[in-house]
């Protein structure tokens, strides 16, 4: 059974930082690309960042230069470091695992990030 569990969300002031974690189980973690998405209140889910199985990263334009992404394959964990957070980035942040060539995506239940102005 595949499980993705996000943590690290919370309340932070604008300009502050948070680090989100996503721990995966039930998959060969090193074979999977790990992505982060977010859904703000009243909006559709949007892409935030992704790290490939080989460690390459890609970021949404809106977060580039402020967010970083890393993975620790020994711990089956991916980390999203978020700096200079903005109130409009208040959202539930979700972790996703996907393997190249597979139509199956695995999602976590999300962690809430609230950025106060």
N, C-alpha and C positions, 0 to 999 in steps of 0.2 A: 504494500500500500504506500503510495507516494504521499508525502506530506511536506509542505512548505510552511514554515512558521516565521512570520515577521515580528520584529520587536524594535524598540528604540524610539517609537513615536512619543509625542507629548506636547506640552505647551512651551513655546519659546517666543521671545520677543523678536520683532523685526530686526534683522541684522545679525541674529544669533545663529547658532549651529546645532545640528543634531547628526547623529550617526545611526542609520538604520541597519539592522542585520536581518538576514534571511537564512535560516538553517533548513537544509533539505535532508530528507530521508527517503529511502525506498527507490533511489535512483543511483546510477553511477555518476556522481556529481561532476567529475572531471570531463565527462562527455557532453555536458549540457551547457548551452548558452543561458545566462541568467539575466533577466531583465527586470527593470522597475517601471511601474506605471503608477499613475495617480488619477483619482477622481475627486474633483472639487465639488462642493455642494451645488446641485443643479446643473452640472456640466457632464459631458461625456468623459470617459476614461481616456487618458492621453499617455503617450510614451514619454518616459523620462530619460532612461539610460539602459545600456545593455553591455554586457561583457561576454565575449565569446569563450568557447572552451579553450582557445589558445591565448586568452588574456587580452585580446583587442577590445577597446572600448569605443562606444559611440554615444553621444549625448544629444538630447533635444537642444535646439539653439537657445532656448530660453534659460537653460541651466548651465550651458557650457562656460567653463572658467570658474564656476562656483561650486559645482558638484564633482566629486570624484568617486570612482567605483573600483573596487578590488575584490578579489576572491581568494579564499584559503581552501584549497582542495582537500587538505588534510582534515579540516574541520567541517567540510561540506557547507561552507558558509560564504555568502556574498555580503559585502558591506557597501552602503551608500553614504558617503560623507557629504552632508549638505551644509554649505556655508552661506553667509549673507542672505538668509532666508527672508522672503517677502510675504506680507499678509495674503496676497493672492495665491500663495502656494499652500495655503491651508487645504488639506485634502486627506483622503485615505490613500495610503501608499501600498501598492501591491507588488509582490514578487512573482515572477513567472519563470518557469524552466521549460526549455525547448531544445530538442536535439535535431540537428540538421537532417532533413529527409523524413522526419516524422511529422504527421499531421496533428499530433497530440501536444497540447500545452497543459502544463500543470500550474495552478495558481494557489497562492496563499490566501488567507482570509483578510489580510490587510492590517495596517497599523495607522492610527490617526495622528496626523501632524497638524497642530494648530499654531499659527503664527499670529501673534497679537501686534497691533500697530501702536 
